[in-house]
Amino acid sequence: MKTKLVLSFLALVSLCPVGTAQTPQAQTLQQFLDQVLLMVAPIEVWCGPSRIATATGFFFTNENKLYLVTNRHVVREDQNRLFPDKLRLRLHTNAQDHTQNADYDVSLYRDKKSVWREKPGVDLVAIELPTQEMSHFVLIALAPSFLPPENLVIAPGDEVMVVGYPRGFSDALHNYPILRSGAVASAYPVPFQGQPLFLVDARLHPGTSGSPVLAKPSNTMRTSSGTTVHGDFHIFFLGVNSGEANFPGESSGLNAIWYANEVVTLTGSSFHSQPVQQP
């Protein structure tokens, strides 16, 4: 008897140069960790005067534009009749003192139409941010060049990091996220059950919706030709956490991760998204 797999989404809770064939600049492990701490932002989800949830977002730059990326179910859930009107981010304002932060509000609608980009059937959105306003904040943006090279071998069991804010929890003093570890749990880069996602085995909580998933930092890379390359540490962006795959009556610990190339598609100049009407 087959067990039907049901995806139930988790509860809401230096810009980089753009390139298509380049890999991220090599760096030390400490430089890697320093960048990771600034590439995400805690999200408070607001509907009118009420905060209704928390989530995670991260920054992505493509074709000289900057975007906030998170899950589609963070900005709207028609089935549960959740219709927030803004996201509130907490961002660093001082490169030397990370205890200095400020709130920044992102409106979800303009003239009663949604401002985000979305692709039907994919639980992701990208919201373009005004670069002039964002220049007042300290952040790191991922880019297409952070996707793993095509000849890089990523196999089930390989370790990953999920960067986010479980149940809104973080180092609030420094506005630093929590880094949780996990492992690739399905064939990569095969579309799991025909969807553009793979599974990660990790203990994740509500609030990590929208968290970027990165390959664990390593100075060793395996290639499809069978060779092993040793060098400096790199950041490889694998995908975006969306929710847990639950079996009937129990939690699986398996999480749906949308492939990173879906973010590249969403933020490309040739992509066109149909706006939705504000309720």
C-alpha positions as CSV (number, residue, x, y, z in Angstrom):
1,M,0.0,0.0,0.0
2,K,1.4,3.4,-1.0
3,T,1.7,6.2,1.5
4,K,0.6,9.4,0.1
5,L,3.1,12.2,0.8
6,V,1.5,15.5,1.9
7,L,3.4,18.8,2.0
8,S,2.2,20.9,4.8
9,F,3.9,24.3,5.0
10,L,5.6,25.4,8.1
11,A,3.8,28.0,10.1
12,L,4.6,31.6,9.0
13,V,6.5,32.7,11.2
14,S,28.5,44.4,-0.2
15,L,25.8,43.3,-2.7
16,C,27.4,40.6,-4.8
17,P,28.3,40.8,-8.5
18,V,26.0,39.0,-10.8
19,G,27.3,36.3,-13.1
20,T,25.9,33.2,-14.7
21,A,29.0,31.1,-15.2
22,Q,31.1,32.2,-12.2
23,T,31.4,30.6,-8.8
24,P,31.4,32.7,-5.6
25,Q,34.7,34.2,-4.6
26,A,36.8,31.9,-2.4
27,Q,37.1,32.9,1.2
28,T,38.1,31.6,4.6
29,L,35.6,29.8,6.9
30,Q,35.2,32.9,9.1
31,Q,34.5,35.1,6.0
32,F,31.9,32.6,5.0
33,L,30.2,32.7,8.4
34,D,30.3,36.5,8.5
35,Q,28.5,36.7,5.2
36,V,25.8,34.2,6.2
37,L,24.8,36.3,9.2
38,L,23.9,39.2,7.0
39,M,22.2,37.5,4.0
40,V,18.9,36.9,5.9
41,A,16.4,39.0,7.7
42,P,13.7,38.2,10.3
43,I,10.2,38.9,9.0
44,E,7.2,40.0,11.0
45,V,4.0,39.5,9.0
46,W,1.4,42.2,9.6
47,C,-2.3,42.6,8.8
48,G,-3.4,46.2,9.6
49,P,-2.4,46.9,13.3
50,S,-1.8,43.2,14.1
51,R,1.3,41.0,13.8
52,I,0.0,37.6,12.8
53,A,3.2,35.6,12.2
54,T,6.9,35.5,11.7
55,A,9.1,34.0,8.9
56,T,12.5,34.3,7.3
57,G,13.6,36.2,4.1
58,F,16.9,36.6,2.3
59,F,18.3,39.0,-0.2
60,F,19.0,38.1,-3.9
61,T,20.4,40.3,-6.6
62,N,19.9,39.6,-10.3
63,E,20.5,41.8,-13.4
64,N,21.4,44.8,-11.1
65,K,18.1,44.6,-9.1
66,L,17.7,43.6,-5.5
67,Y,15.0,41.4,-4.2
68,L,13.6,40.0,-0.9
69,V,12.8,36.3,-1.3
70,T,10.6,34.3,0.9
71,N,7.7,31.8,0.6
72,R,4.5,32.5,-1.1
73,H,2.5,31.3,1.9
74,V,4.2,34.0,4.0
75,V,2.5,36.8,2.0
76,R,-0.9,35.2,1.3
77,E,-2.8,32.0,2.2
78,D,-6.1,32.0,0.5
79,Q,-7.1,28.6,1.9
80,N,-6.7,29.8,5.5
81,R,-7.8,33.3,4.7
82,L,-4.6,35.0,5.8
83,F,-4.1,38.2,3.9
84,P,-1.3,40.3,5.3
85,D,-0.6,43.7,3.9
86,K,3.0,44.3,4.9
87,L,6.2,42.6,6.0
88,R,8.5,44.2,8.6
89,L,12.2,43.4,8.4
90,R,14.8,44.1,11.0
91,L,18.1,45.2,9.3
92,H,21.6,46.2,10.4
93,T,22.5,49.8,10.1
94,N,26.2,49.8,11.1
95,A,28.8,47.6,9.5
96,Q,31.1,47.8,12.6
97,D,28.4,47.5,15.3
98,H,25.8,44.9,14.6
99,T,23.8,45.8,17.7
100,Q,22.5,48.8,15.7
101,N,19.4,47.9,13.7
102,A,16.2,49.4,12.4
103,D,12.9,48.2,11.2
104,Y,12.0,48.4,7.5
105,D,8.5,47.9,6.2
106,V,7.7,46.2,2.8
107,S,4.2,46.9,1.5
108,L,2.7,43.9,-0.2
109,Y,0.2,45.8,-2.4
110,R,0.2,48.9,-4.5
111,D,-3.0,50.3,-5.9
112,K,-4.8,47.1,-4.6
113,K,-2.4,44.9,-6.7
114,S,0.3,42.6,-5.3
115,V,3.9,43.7,-5.7
116,W,5.5,40.3,-5.5
117,R,6.6,38.0,-8.3
118,E,5.3,34.4,-8.2
119,K,5.3,31.3,-10.3
120,P,2.2,29.1,-10.2
121,G,2.7,26.0,-8.2
122,V,6.0,27.1,-6.6
123,D,5.9,28.4,-3.0
124,L,8.2,31.3,-3.6
125,V,7.9,35.1,-4.0
126,A,10.4,37.8,-4.9
127,I,9.8,41.4,-4.0
128,E,11.9,44.1,-5.6
129,L,13.5,46.5,-3.1
130,P,14.5,50.1,-3.8
131,T,18.2,50.1,-4.0
132,Q,18.5,53.7,-2.8
133,E,16.6,53.0,0.4
134,M,18.5,49.7,1.0
135,S,21.8,51.5,0.7
136,H,21.3,52.7,4.2
137,F,21.4,49.1,5.5
138,V,24.2,46.6,5.8
139,L,23.3,43.3,4.0
140,I,24.7,40.6,1.8
141,A,22.8,39.4,-1.2
142,L,23.0,36.0,-2.9
143,A,23.2,36.0,-6.7
144,P,23.0,33.5,-9.6
145,S,26.7,33.0,-9.3
146,F,26.2,31.4,-5.9
147,L,24.4,28.4,-7.4
148,P,26.6,25.3,-7.4
149,P,28.5,24.5,-10.7
150,E,26.9,21.9,-12.9
151,N,29.8,19.5,-12.4
152,L,29.6,19.7,-8.6
153,V,28.3,16.4,-7.1
154,I,25.7,16.8,-4.4
155,A,24.5,13.5,-3.1
156,P,21.9,12.2,-0.5
157,G,23.5,12.4,2.9
158,D,25.6,15.5,2.1
159,E,25.3,18.1,4.9
160,V,23.5,21.5,4.5
161,M,22.8,24.6,6.6
162,V,19.4,26.2,7.0
163,V,19.7,29.9,8.0
164,G,16.7,31.5,9.6
165,Y,14.6,32.3,12.6
166,P,12.8,29.3,14.1
167,R,9.7,30.6,15.9
168,G,11.2,34.1,15.5
169,F,14.1,33.1,17.8
170,S,17.5,34.6,17.2
171,D,20.4,36.5,18.8
172,A,18.2,39.6,19.1
173,L,21.0,41.8,20.4
174,H,23.0,41.4,17.2
175,N,20.1,40.5,14.9
176,Y,21.8,37.2,14.0
177,P,19.9,34.2,12.6
178,I,20.1,30.6,13.8
179,L,22.0,28.1,11.7
180,R,20.6,24.6,11.7
181,S,22.3,21.6,10.1
182,G,20.6,18.9,8.0
183,A,21.3,16.4,5.2
184,V,20.1,16.1,1.6
185,A,17.4,13.3,1.7
186,S,16.4,12.9,-1.9
187,A,18.2,12.6,-5.3
188,Y,19.8,15.9,-6.3
189,P,19.1,17.7,-8.6
190,V,16.2,15.5,-9.6
191,P,12.7,17.1,-9.2
192,F,11.1,15.3,-6.3
193,Q,7.8,13.8,-7.5
194,G,8.0,16.0,-10.6
195,Q,8.2,19.3,-8.6
196,P,11.2,21.6,-8.7
197,L,12.3,20.7,-5.1
198,F,14.4,18.3,-3.1
199,L,14.1,17.0,0.5
200,V,16.3,17.8,3.5
201,D,16.3,15.8,6.7
202,A,16.5,18.5,9.4
203,R,14.7,19.5,12.6
204,L,13.2,22.8,11.5
205,H,10.5,24.9,13.2
206,P,7.8,27.3,12.2
207,G,9.5,30.6,11.3
208,T,12.1,29.0,9.0
209,S,9.8,29.4,6.0
210,G,11.8,31.3,3.4
211,S,15.2,30.3,4.9
212,P,18.0,29.8,2.3
213,V,19.6,26.4,2.3
214,L,23.3,26.3,1.7
215,A,25.8,23.5,1.2
216,K,27.9,23.0,4.4
217,P,31.2,25.0,4.0
218,S,34.0,22.8,2.8
219,N,37.3,23.2,1.1
220,T,36.8,20.0,-0.8
221,M,34.5,19.6,-3.9
222,R,33.6,16.4,-5.7
223,T,33.0,16.7,-9.4
224,S,31.0,14.6,-11.9
225,S,34.3,13.6,-13.6
226,G,35.3,11.8,-10.4
227,T,38.0,14.2,-9.3
228,T,38.2,15.9,-5.9
229,V,39.1,19.6,-5.9
230,H,40.7,21.1,-2.8
231,G,40.8,24.8,-2.2
232,D,39.2,27.7,-0.2
233,F,35.7,27.8,1.2
234,H,32.7,28.8,-1.0
235,I,29.1,29.6,-0.5
236,F,26.8,27.4,-2.6
237,F,23.1,28.3,-2.6
238,L,21.0,25.1,-3.0
239,G,17.4,26.3,-2.4
240,V,14.7,27.7,-0.1
241,N,13.0,26.0,2.7
242,S,9.2,25.8,2.4
243,G,7.6,23.2,4.7
244,E,7.6,19.8,6.1
245,A,6.5,16.6,4.3
246,N,4.2,14.9,6.8
247,F,3.0,11.4,6.8
248,P,-0.6,10.9,8.1
249,G,-0.6,11.4,11.8
250,E,3.1,12.0,12.3
251,S,6.0,14.4,11.5
252,S,8.6,13.2,9.2
253,G,11.4,15.7,9.7
254,L,11.7,15.9,5.9
255,N,11.5,19.4,4.5
256,A,10.7,20.6,1.0
257,I,13.4,22.8,-0.5
258,W,12.7,24.6,-3.7
259,Y,15.7,24.5,-6.0
260,A,17.7,27.7,-6.2
261,N,17.3,28.1,-9.9
262,E,13.6,28.9,-9.3
263,V,14.8,32.1,-7.5
264,V,16.9,32.9,-10.6
265,T,13.9,32.5,-12.8
266,L,11.6,34.6,-10.6
267,T,14.1,37.5,-10.5
268,G,15.0,37.5,-14.2
269,S,14.0,40.4,-16.5
270,S,12.2,38.0,-18.8
271,F,9.9,36.7,-16.1
272,H,6.4,38.1,-15.9
273,S,4.1,37.6,-13.0
274,Q,0.3,38.1,-12.9
275,P,-0.6,40.3,-9.8
276,V,-3.4,39.3,-7.5
277,Q,-6.1,41.6,-6.1
278,Q,-5.9,42.8,-2.6
279,P,-8.8,41.4,-0.6
